[in-house]
């Protein structure tokens, strides 16, 4: 299994993550709810982003942490869990 630190693009990260989550969570992440419009728009939005390495200087002390609903998280990337009672 790959070390997360060796993953360099969104596709590699997604592939790695799908091996770690349940089938239900994987289906929700891949298809979304309803028509899947939000998933398509998110994928299109990711394609618009690019990192320019000349801008990133001395990033050894980056802090990507944030607070979500009063809880500190080291990286503010979250995924909702489908309601298991439905």
C-alpha positions in Angstrom: 0.0 0.0 0.0 1.3 3.5 -0.9 2.4 5.9 1.7 0.2 9.0 1.5 3.3 11.2 1.3 4.2 9.6 -2.1 0.8 10.5 -3.7 1.2 13.5 -6.0 -2.2 14.1 -7.6 -5.9 13.8 -6.9 -6.4 10.6 -8.9 -3.7 8.8 -6.9 -5.1 10.0 -3.6 -8.6 9.0 -4.6 -7.4 5.5 -5.7 -5.6 5.1 -2.4 -8.6 6.3 -0.3 -11.1 4.0 -2.1 -9.1 1.0 -0.8 -9.5 2.2 2.8 -13.3 3.0 3.0 -16.4 0.9 2.9 -18.2 0.1 -0.4 -21.1 2.3 0.7 -18.8 5.3 1.3 -17.0 4.6 -1.9 -20.2 4.6 -3.9 -21.4 7.8 -2.3 -18.0 9.5 -3.0 -18.0 8.3 -6.7 -21.7 8.9 -7.5 -22.9 11.5 -5.0 -26.6 11.9 -4.2 -29.3 12.5 -6.7 -28.1 13.3 -10.2 -24.4 13.5 -9.3 -24.2 17.1 -10.5 -22.2 18.2 -7.5 -19.6 15.4 -8.1 -19.2 16.5 -11.8 -18.8 20.1 -10.8 -16.3 19.3 -8.1 -14.2 17.3 -10.6 -14.3 20.1 -13.1 -13.3 22.6 -10.4 -10.3 20.5 -9.5 -9.1 20.6 -13.1 -9.0 24.4 -12.9 -6.4 24.4 -10.1 -2.6 24.3 -10.5 0.3 24.7 -8.1 3.1 26.8 -9.3 6.2 25.6 -7.5 8.0 28.9 -7.9 5.5 30.4 -5.4 6.0 27.8 -2.8 9.1 28.7 -0.7 10.1 27.4 2.6 7.0 25.3 3.2 8.6 23.2 5.9 6.5 24.8 8.6 3.0 24.8 6.9 0.0 24.5 9.2 -3.1 23.3 7.3 -5.1 22.8 10.5 -8.5 24.4 11.0 -11.4 24.1 13.3 -14.6 22.3 12.2 -17.6 22.6 14.5 -15.3 23.4 17.4 -13.0 20.5 16.8 -9.4 21.1 15.6 -8.6 19.0 12.5 -5.1 18.7 11.0 -6.3 19.0 7.4 -9.7 20.4 6.7 -10.8 17.8 4.2 -14.0 16.2 5.3 -16.4 13.6 3.9 -19.9 13.1 5.2 -21.2 9.7 6.1 -24.4 8.4 4.6 -27.3 8.0 7.0 -27.2 4.3 8.0 -30.8 4.2 9.0 -32.2 5.0 5.5 
